[in-house]
Amino acid sequence: MESFDVSFVRSDGKSASLRLFSHYTCICGKFSGEGKSEFVALLKDDISTGDVSVVSRLPFAIATAASLEVLLDIPGRSVIIFLLKLGYPLQGVYKLNRDKDWFVIENVLGTGCTK
């Protein structure tokens, strides 16, 4: 599978990006409270209000318990964010860090594509 970038761009120009290498990509952290769930919740809310846009060459969606089954049945490739523990390739593991009022996504191998 070829890699490609997905960026989340706020209306004020701040962005966070990651490169997808596999079917599954992980955003992790050592501790609870680092902002992973908050990041997903902010994306969900801010995408719906237009305050964040997603730059991706594939369709993008955030799954909920109610929408996961429908999203997984969509034909073709798409990017779906959902909270789940799975196996990931090492190059597809990222750490989420807070940067004042936004986030920075860094690849644990040091090759991430953050802005």
C-alpha positions as CSV (number, residue, x, y, z in Angstrom):
1,M,0.0,0.0,0.0
2,E,1.4,3.4,-0.9
3,S,1.5,6.1,1.7
4,F,-0.3,9.4,1.7
5,D,-0.8,12.3,3.9
6,V,-3.9,13.5,5.8
7,S,-4.0,17.0,7.2
8,F,-6.4,18.7,9.6
9,V,-6.4,22.4,8.9
10,R,-8.1,24.9,11.2
11,S,-9.7,28.1,9.9
12,D,-6.8,30.1,11.5
13,G,-4.3,28.2,9.4
14,K,-2.9,25.9,12.1
15,S,-2.6,22.3,10.9
16,A,-1.7,18.8,12.1
17,S,-0.7,16.1,9.6
18,L,0.1,12.4,9.5
19,R,1.2,10.0,6.9
20,L,-0.8,6.8,6.5
21,F,1.2,3.7,5.6
22,S,-1.2,0.8,6.3
23,H,-4.8,-0.2,6.8
24,Y,-4.3,0.8,10.5
25,T,-2.5,3.8,12.0
26,C,-2.1,4.4,15.7
27,I,-2.1,7.7,17.6
28,C,-0.8,6.8,21.1
29,G,0.4,8.3,24.3
30,K,1.8,7.1,27.6
31,F,-0.9,8.6,29.8
32,S,-4.6,9.2,29.9
33,G,-5.4,12.9,29.6
34,E,-2.9,13.7,26.8
35,G,-5.6,14.9,24.5
36,K,-6.2,11.9,22.2
37,S,-10.0,11.7,22.9
38,E,-10.2,15.5,23.0
39,F,-8.5,15.7,19.6
40,V,-11.0,13.3,18.0
41,A,-13.9,15.1,19.6
42,L,-12.6,18.5,18.4
43,L,-12.2,17.2,14.9
44,K,-15.7,15.8,14.9
45,D,-17.2,19.0,16.1
46,D,-15.0,21.4,14.2
47,I,-15.3,19.6,10.9
48,S,-19.1,19.7,11.1
49,T,-19.0,23.5,11.8
50,G,-16.4,24.2,9.1
51,D,-13.8,25.3,11.6
52,V,-11.5,22.4,10.5
53,S,-11.1,21.1,7.0
54,V,-9.6,17.7,6.2
55,V,-7.1,17.5,3.3
56,S,-7.2,13.9,2.1
57,R,-7.3,12.3,-1.3
58,L,-9.6,9.6,0.1
59,P,-13.0,10.1,1.7
60,F,-12.7,10.8,5.5
61,A,-15.1,10.1,8.4
62,I,-15.0,9.8,12.1
63,A,-16.7,6.6,13.3
64,T,-19.0,6.4,16.3
65,A,-20.5,3.2,17.8
66,A,-23.7,3.9,15.8
67,S,-21.9,4.6,12.4
68,L,-19.0,2.1,12.4
69,E,-20.9,-0.7,10.7
70,V,-22.2,1.6,8.0
71,L,-18.8,3.1,7.4
72,L,-17.1,-0.3,7.2
73,D,-19.5,-1.3,4.4
74,I,-18.6,1.6,2.2
75,P,-17.1,0.3,-1.0
76,G,-13.6,1.5,-1.9
77,R,-10.8,2.9,0.3
78,S,-11.5,5.6,2.8
79,V,-10.0,7.1,6.0
80,I,-12.0,6.3,9.1
81,I,-11.0,7.5,12.6
82,F,-12.3,5.3,15.5
83,L,-11.0,4.5,18.9
84,L,-9.8,0.9,18.9
85,K,-6.7,-1.1,19.8
86,L,-5.3,-3.1,16.9
87,G,-2.0,-4.1,15.4
88,Y,-0.1,-1.4,13.6
89,P,3.1,-1.2,11.5
90,L,5.8,0.6,13.5
91,Q,6.0,3.4,10.9
92,G,2.3,4.0,11.4
93,V,2.5,4.8,15.1
94,Y,2.2,8.4,16.1
95,K,2.2,10.4,19.3
96,L,-0.2,13.3,19.9
97,N,1.2,16.3,21.8
98,R,-0.6,19.5,22.7
99,D,0.8,22.7,21.4
100,K,-0.9,25.5,23.2
101,D,-4.4,25.6,21.7
102,W,-3.8,22.9,19.0
103,F,-2.1,19.6,18.5
104,V,1.1,18.3,16.9
105,I,1.2,14.7,15.6
106,E,4.7,13.1,15.6
107,N,5.8,9.8,14.2
108,V,7.4,7.7,16.9
109,L,10.2,6.9,14.5
110,G,10.9,10.6,14.0
111,T,9.7,10.7,10.4
112,G,6.3,12.2,10.9
113,C,4.9,15.0,8.8
114,T,3.8,17.6,11.2
115,K,3.4,21.3,10.8
